[in-house]
Amino acid sequence: MAGVNQPGDLQLAVGWEPSEWDAGDIPMSRRERAESTGSYLASVPPGISDLDFDIPSEVAAGAEDALVEISRFDAELAASLPRADGELAPLAVVLLRTESASSSQIEGVTAGAKALAIATLNESSGQNARMVAANVEAMQKAIDLADDLSTDSILAAHRVLMHDQAYAHPGRLRDGQVWIGGGPTPHTATFVPPRHERVPALMDDLVAFCRRTDLPVLTQVSIAHAQFETIHPFNDGNGRTGRTLVHAMLRRSGVTRRLTVPVSAGLLTDTDAYFAALGSYRDGDPVPIITQFGRASFAAVGNGRRLVSDLTEIYADWQQVLPSRKGSAARRLLPHLLSQPAVTIAHVQQHLDVSQPAAQRAVDQLVEAEILKQISTGKRDRAWIAREVITVLDDFAARSGRRG
């Protein structure tokens, strides 16, 4: 290895290089224009693929404990949930959805569970809900590609995430300067990522780091995430794409197999500390970001356990109140409602592979049992929601600090 990194070691700290900027016709005040003349400083992140990291033993132990808790939670679901034709419910999708919503919230994009469920159906919904729904699909893409962790798989996740936002150049590394905070030019920014010419090599170095097998998993995941956010390889969607990388790495390492532990939801409990930890990493100290990921993991697992308990209780109650026979379309739909609590007749037809009349009968039976409630009127484009599931998902979000 090239060297050993210690907390605060300049080996990991970003460097800086002067760069030129032409503000052109960008509207700004006289003060802003005066502050935006001449060159600015762009960061120069170091390569990390061949660094060793000397993490204090107590920090490493805390990260290991958090990793064990994540793995235990993953195993608990597989061992404890009753099975019939499969799992009680695709709870991976439930947790994936709540993680995606929380991930987007870190960047100020919010959507309640009802809006998100409707957006997943591609029905009329607000922009925020559609963006969060895209984040769900992007995270699933990253997880699916965990066995082939590469720049191409990261680009694929970004392409799905930003597919309808041309300004973000979906699936392409940026070809210009970006900056974080501070106004209309990079001169007064809070942080200026590297010049775009450096991004391809930095991403190759990051992928090489992610593929290493000689580092503790959560330490490696935390550092990789912080390095990704420092590189900021895209015009937009960096935060959400970066958090998909977390879950791809957890899957790749074998820590999780069936679900997405909602780590971003844990980070929401203290976003100031999270952003401060990213700043410390850029100054050369990886300890705060590792600590934050450990804390986030414990918070996420505790919250996730409560979510699973609430959903399991709802499912048991549904089985008691629904009079239809075992194997009926209505009963077969119950597990699906835990992960997709908004449905249309067409959606039920497709999911259960039944006729339109059979799908309508199933929905009618669930309405009669007060499991579903119609939320739109008229004979066309009708939709129904499982209100109890919406409630527990929003409660989960509230416990995470998110407000939809």
C-alpha positions in Angstrom: 0.0 0.0 0.0 1.1 3.6 -0.6 0.9 4.6 3.0 -1.1 4.5 6.2 -3.7 7.1 6.7 -4.3 8.3 10.3 -7.1 10.7 11.5 -6.2 14.1 10.3 -3.4 12.8 8.0 -2.9 15.1 5.0 -2.6 12.0 2.9 -6.4 11.9 2.7 -7.1 15.6 2.8 -8.1 17.3 -0.5 -5.7 19.6 -2.2 -6.6 22.7 -4.1 -5.9 24.2 -7.6 -6.8 27.5 -9.1 -9.3 27.4 -11.9 -10.7 30.1 -14.2 -14.4 31.0 -14.3 -16.3 33.2 -16.7 -19.6 34.3 -15.1 -20.8 35.6 -18.5 -24.4 36.8 -18.4 -25.4 35.0 -15.2 -27.8 37.3 -13.3 -26.2 38.5 -10.0 -25.9 41.5 -7.8 -22.9 43.8 -8.0 -21.6 42.3 -4.8 -21.8 38.8 -6.1 -20.1 39.8 -9.4 -17.3 41.5 -7.5 -16.8 38.3 -5.4 -16.8 36.2 -8.6 -14.0 37.8 -10.5 -10.7 36.0 -11.2 -9.9 32.4 -10.4 -11.5 30.1 -7.8 -10.1 27.1 -6.0 -11.3 23.6 -7.0 -10.5 20.6 -4.8 -8.1 17.9 -5.8 -9.1 14.7 -3.9 -6.3 12.2 -3.4 -6.5 8.6 -4.8 -7.6 6.1 -2.1 -7.4 2.8 -3.8 -4.1 1.9 -2.3 -4.2 3.6 1.1 -4.2 1.9 4.4 -6.4 3.4 7.1 -5.4 3.4 10.7 -8.7 3.7 12.5 -8.8 4.0 16.3 -9.8 0.7 17.8 -12.9 2.0 19.6 -14.2 3.5 16.3 -13.4 0.3 14.4 -15.2 -1.8 17.1 -18.3 0.4 17.0 -18.4 0.0 13.2 -18.1 -3.7 13.5 -20.9 -3.8 16.1 -23.1 -1.9 13.7 -22.3 -4.2 10.9 -23.2 -7.2 13.0 -26.6 -5.5 13.8 -27.3 -5.0 10.1 -26.5 -8.6 9.3 -28.6 -9.8 12.3 -31.6 -7.8 11.2 -31.3 -9.2 7.7 -31.2 -12.8 9.1 -34.1 -12.1 11.5 -36.5 -11.4 8.7 -35.7 -14.6 6.8 -36.0 -16.7 10.0 -39.0 -15.2 11.6 -41.5 -14.3 8.9 -44.1 -16.9 8.2 -44.1 -18.3 4.7 -46.7 -19.7 2.4 -46.2 -19.3 -1.4 -43.1 -17.2 -0.6 -42.2 -14.6 2.0 -44.9 -12.9 4.1 -44.3 -9.9 1.9 -41.5 -8.5 -0.2 -40.3 -6.5 2.8 -37.1 -5.7 0.9 -39.3 -3.5 -1.3 -40.9 -1.8 1.7 -37.5 -1.0 3.3 -36.0 -0.1 0.0 -38.9 2.4 -0.5 -38.5 4.0 2.9 -34.7 4.1 2.4 -35.1 5.8 -0.9 -37.5 8.4 0.4 -35.2 9.1 3.3 -32.2 9.3 1.0 -34.0 11.9 -1.2 -35.0 13.8 1.9 -31.4 14.5 2.8 -31.4 16.7 -0.3 -34.7 18.3 0.5 -37.0 16.1 -1.7 -39.9 14.9 0.3 -42.9 12.7 -0.4 -45.4 11.1 1.9 -46.1 7.3 1.7 -49.5 7.9 -0.1 -48.0 10.1 -2.7 -45.0 7.7 -3.2 -47.3 4.7 -3.6 -49.4 6.5 -6.2 -46.2 7.6 -8.0 -45.1 4.0 -8.2 -48.2 3.2 -10.1 -47.3 6.0 -12.6 -50.6 7.7 -11.7 -50.9 11.5 -11.4 -48.6 12.6 -8.7 -46.4 15.5 -7.6 -42.9 16.1 -8.8 -41.4 15.2 -5.5 -43.2 11.8 -5.4 -42.1 11.0 -8.9 -38.5 11.9 -8.0 -38.6 9.6 -5.0 -40.1 6.8 -7.0 -37.2 7.2 -9.5 -34.9 6.9 -6.5 -36.5 3.6 -5.5 -35.9 2.3 -9.0 -32.3 3.6 -9.1 -31.5 2.0 -5.7 -32.9 -1.3 -6.9 -30.7 -1.0 -10.0 -27.6 -0.5 -7.9 -28.5 -3.5 -5.7 -29.1 -5.6 -8.8 -25.6 -4.6 -10.1 -23.8 -5.2 -6.8 -22.0 -8.2 -8.1 -20.6 -6.0 -10.9 -19.6 -2.9 -9.0 -18.1 -0.6 -11.6 -18.2 2.9 -13.0 -20.7 1.6 -15.5 -23.0 0.2 -12.8 -22.9 3.6 -11.0 -23.7 5.3 -14.3 -26.6 2.9 -14.8 -28.1 3.8 -11.4 -27.7 7.5 -12.2 -29.4 7.0 -15.6 -32.4 5.4 -13.9 -32.5 8.0 -11.2 -32.4 11.1 -13.4 -33.9 9.6 -16.6 -36.3 12.4 -17.3 -34.1 15.3 -16.2 -32.0 16.1 -19.2 -30.1 18.9 -17.5 -28.5 16.2 -15.2 -27.1 14.3 -18.2 -28.4 11.0 -16.9 -25.9 8.2 -16.9 -23.0 10.5 -17.9 -20.2 11.9 -15.8 -20.3 15.7 -15.7 -18.4 17.8 -18.2 -18.2 21.0 -16.3 -17.7 22.5 -12.8 -20.2 22.0 -10.0 -20.2 23.4 -6.5 -22.1 23.1 -3.3 -23.7 26.2 -1.7 -22.5 29.7 -1.8 -24.2 31.5 -4.7 -24.2 31.6 -8.5 -20.5 30.9 -9.1 -17.9 28.6 -7.4 -16.0 31.5 -5.9 -18.0 31.7 -2.7 -19.1 28.0 -2.6 -19.1 26.0 0.6 -17.2 23.2 -1.3 -16.0 23.0 -4.8 -15.5 19.4 -6.1 -12.7 18.6 -8.5 -12.6 19.9 -12.1 -14.4 17.6 -14.5 -11.2 16.5 -16.2 -10.2 14.7 -13.1 -13.5 12.9 -12.5 -13.0 9.7 -14.7 -9.7 8.8 -13.1 -11.0 9.5 -9.6 -14.1 7.3 -10.3 -11.8 4.5 -11.5 -9.8 4.9 -8.3 -12.9 4.8 -6.2 -14.2 1.6 -7.9 -10.8 0.0 -7.2 -11.1 1.0 -3.6 -14.7 -0.4 -3.4 -13.5 -3.8 -4.8 -10.9 -4.2 -2.0 -11.4 -7.1 0.4 -8.9 -6.2 3.1 -10.9 -3.5 4.9 -13.6 -3.8 7.5 -16.9 -3.5 5.6 -18.6 -0.5 7.3 -15.3 1.4 7.4 -14.9 0.8 3.7 -18.5 1.7 2.9 -18.2 4.9 4.9 -15.0 6.1 3.2 -16.3 5.1 -0.2 -19.4 7.1 0.3 -17.5 10.2 1.5 -15.1 9.9 -1.4 -18.0 9.7 -3.9 -19.6 12.8 -2.4 -16.3 14.6 -2.6 -15.8 13.7 -6.3 -19.4 14.7 -7.0 -19.2 13.1 -10.4 -22.6 14.2 -11.8 -24.3 17.4 -12.6 -27.1 16.5 -10.2 -28.3 13.5 -8.2 -24.9 12.9 -6.5 -26.3 12.4 -3.0 -29.0 9.9 -4.0 -26.6 8.0 -6.3 -24.0 8.0 -3.7 -26.3 6.4 -1.2 -27.2 3.7 -3.6 -23.5 2.9 -3.6 -23.7 2.2 0.1 -26.3 -0.6 -0.4 -24.6 -2.0 -3.5 -21.4 -2.4 -1.3 -23.4 -4.0 1.6 -24.9 -6.5 -0.8 -21.5 -7.2 -2.5 -19.9 -7.9 0.9 -22.6 -10.4 1.8 -23.8 -8.3 4.8 -27.3 -8.0 3.4 -29.0 -10.5 1.1 -32.8 -9.9 1.2 -33.3 -6.2 2.0 -32.1 -2.7 2.2 -31.4 -1.6 5.7 -32.6 2.0 5.8 -29.2 3.6 6.6 -30.2 7.0 5.1 -33.1 7.1 7.5 -30.6 6.7 10.3 -28.5 9.6 8.9 -31.6 11.8 9.1 -31.5 11.8 12.8 -28.6 14.3 12.7 -28.1 15.7 9.2 -25.8 18.5 10.6 -23.4 15.8 12.0 -23.5 14.0 8.7 -22.5 17.0 6.6 -19.9 18.0 9.2 -18.5 14.5 9.0 -18.2 14.9 5.2 -16.3 18.1 5.8 -13.9 16.4 8.3 -13.2 13.6 5.7 -12.2 16.3 3.2 -9.9 17.7 5.8 -8.2 14.3 6.1 -10.1 12.7 9.0 -12.3 9.7 8.2 -13.3 8.9 11.8 -16.4 11.1 11.9 -18.0 9.7 8.8 -17.4 6.1 10.0 -18.9 7.1 13.4 -21.9 8.6 11.7 -22.5 5.5 9.6 -22.3 3.3 12.7 -24.8 5.4 14.6 -27.1 5.6 11.5 -27.0 1.8 11.2 -28.1 1.2 14.8 -30.9 3.8 14.4 -32.0 2.4 11.1 -32.1 -1.2 12.4 -34.2 -0.2 15.4 -36.6 1.8 13.3 -36.7 -1.0 10.7 -37.6 -3.6 13.3 -40.5 -1.5 14.5 -41.7 -1.0 10.9 -41.5 -4.8 10.3 -43.4 -5.4 13.5 -46.1 -2.9 12.6 -46.5 -4.5 9.1 -46.6 -8.0 10.5 -49.4 -7.0 12.9 -51.4 -5.4 10.1 -51.1 -8.5 8.0 -52.2 -10.7 10.8 -55.3 -8.5 11.4 -56.1 -8.6 7.7 -56.1 -12.3 7.7 -58.6 -12.3 10.5 -61.1 -9.8 9.0 -61.0 -11.0 5.4 -63.6 -13.8 4.9 -62.5 -15.0 1.5 -61.0 -18.4 1.1 -57.3 -19.3 1.2 -55.8 -18.9 -2.3 -58.4 -16.4 -3.5 -57.3 -13.4 -5.4 -58.2 -11.1 -2.4 -55.9 -13.1 -0.1 -53.2 -13.4 -2.6 -53.2 -9.6 -2.9 -52.7 -9.0 0.9 -48.8 -9.5 1.0 -48.4 -7.2 -2.0 -50.3 -4.4 -0.3 -47.6 -4.2 2.4 -45.0 -3.2 -0.2 -47.4 -1.4 -2.7 -50.2 0.1 -0.6 -51.9 1.8 -3.6 -53.4 -0.2 -6.4 -55.6 0.1 -9.5 -57.7 -2.7 -11.1 -55.1 -2.9 -13.9 -52.3 -3.2 -11.4 -54.1 -6.0 -9.6 -54.7 -7.8 -12.9 -51.1 -7.6 -13.8 -49.7 -8.6 -10.4 -52.1 -11.6 -9.8 -52.4 -12.5 -13.5 -56.2 -12.6 -13.3 -59.0 -11.2 -15.4 -60.5 -7.8 -14.9 -63.7 -9.1 -13.2 -61.6 -11.2 -10.8 -59.4 -8.2 -10.0 -62.5 -6.1 -9.4 -64.0 -8.7 -7.1 -60.8 -8.9 -5.1 -60.7 -5.2 -4.6 -64.4 -5.1 -3.7 -63.8 -7.8 -1.0 -60.9 -5.8 0.4 -63.0 -2.6 0.5 -65.8 -4.5 2.3 -63.3 -5.7 4.9 -62.1 -2.1 5.3 -58.6 -3.1 4.1 -58.7 -0.9 1.0 -60.3 2.6 0.6 -61.0 4.2 -2.7 -59.2 7.5 -3.2 -60.4 8.6 -6.6 -63.9 8.8 -8.1 -65.4 7.9 -11.4 -65.2 4.7 -13.3 -61.9 5.4 -15.0 -58.5 5.7 -13.3 -59.8 4.6 -9.9 -57.2 3.9 -7.2 -57.4 2.4 -3.8 -55.0 2.6 -0.8 -54.3 0.4 2.3 -54.6 3.2 4.8 -53.0 1.2 7.7 -49.8 0.6 5.7 -49.7 4.3 4.7 -49.9 5.2 8.3 -47.1 3.0 9.5 -44.8 4.1 6.7 -45.4 7.7 7.5 -44.8 6.9 11.2 -41.5 5.3 10.2 -40.6 8.5 8.3 -41.5 10.7 11.3 -39.3 8.6 13.6 -36.5 9.1 11.1 -36.9 12.8 11.2 -38.4 13.0 7.8 -41.6 14.9 7.2 -43.5 14.0 4.0 
